[in-house]
Amino acid sequence: MNTAKFLDTKGLLCPLPVIRLQEFVRGVESETEVTVVATDPGVLADIPSWCRVNGHELIAAKELGQEYHVTVRAIPQLST
């Protein structure tokens, strides 16, 4: 697995953090752990739902002060 990555989506509102995560995942070539750092509390529900729909693994979702950190194991997507 690739080393952990961070995706800064602070200041972005729904659905932009999920869109940024989807864009990031399109570029992974192997399983990659990525932590989305956001200020929109909606990521605590939106990203786990996105993981279920798209076949990625939710590792953790937590509130840290004024930020929300959601860690995902991104699985490479097969090209069609």
C-alpha positions as CSV (number, residue, x, y, z in Angstrom):
1,M,0.0,0.0,0.0
2,N,1.2,3.5,-0.7
3,T,2.1,5.8,2.1
4,A,-0.7,7.8,3.7
5,K,-1.9,10.9,1.9
6,F,-3.8,14.0,3.1
7,L,-6.5,15.8,1.1
8,D,-7.2,19.3,2.4
9,T,-10.8,20.3,1.7
10,K,-11.1,22.8,4.5
11,G,-13.5,25.6,3.6
12,L,-15.3,23.5,1.0
13,L,-19.0,22.6,1.5
14,C,-20.9,19.6,0.4
15,P,-20.5,18.0,-2.1
16,L,-17.1,19.4,-2.9
17,P,-15.1,17.3,-0.3
18,V,-16.5,14.1,-1.8
19,I,-15.9,15.3,-5.3
20,R,-12.2,16.1,-4.5
21,L,-11.9,12.6,-2.9
22,Q,-13.4,11.0,-6.1
23,E,-10.9,13.0,-8.3
24,F,-8.0,11.9,-6.1
25,V,-9.1,8.2,-6.2
26,R,-9.2,8.2,-9.9
27,G,-5.5,8.7,-9.9
28,V,-4.4,5.9,-7.5
29,E,-2.7,2.9,-9.0
30,S,-2.5,0.8,-5.9
31,E,-4.4,0.7,-2.5
32,T,-3.8,4.1,-0.9
33,E,-4.8,5.4,2.5
34,V,-6.0,9.0,2.3
35,T,-7.3,11.2,5.1
36,V,-9.7,14.0,4.1
37,V,-9.4,17.0,6.3
38,A,-12.5,19.1,6.2
39,T,-14.4,21.8,8.0
40,D,-17.8,20.7,6.8
41,P,-19.3,18.2,9.3
42,G,-21.3,16.6,6.5
43,V,-18.2,14.6,5.5
44,L,-18.8,12.3,8.6
45,A,-21.8,10.9,6.8
46,D,-21.1,11.7,3.1
47,I,-17.7,10.0,2.8
48,P,-18.7,6.7,4.5
49,S,-21.8,6.5,2.2
50,W,-19.5,7.2,-0.8
51,C,-17.2,4.4,0.4
52,R,-20.1,1.9,0.5
53,V,-21.3,2.8,-2.9
54,N,-17.9,2.8,-4.6
55,G,-16.2,-0.1,-2.9
56,H,-13.6,1.7,-0.8
57,E,-12.9,1.0,2.9
58,L,-13.7,3.5,5.6
59,I,-10.9,3.3,8.2
60,A,-11.9,6.2,10.6
61,A,-14.1,9.2,10.9
62,K,-13.6,11.7,13.7
63,E,-14.0,15.3,14.8
64,L,-10.8,17.0,15.9
65,G,-11.7,20.5,17.2
66,Q,-13.1,22.5,14.3
67,E,-11.9,19.9,11.7
68,Y,-13.3,16.6,10.6
69,H,-10.8,13.8,9.6
70,V,-12.1,10.9,7.5
71,T,-9.6,8.2,6.6
72,V,-10.3,5.9,3.6
73,R,-8.4,3.0,2.0
74,A,-8.9,3.9,-1.7
75,I,-9.0,0.9,-4.0
76,P,-7.8,1.5,-7.6
77,Q,-10.7,1.6,-10.1
78,L,-10.6,-0.6,-13.1
79,S,-10.6,1.3,-16.4
80,T,-13.4,0.4,-18.8
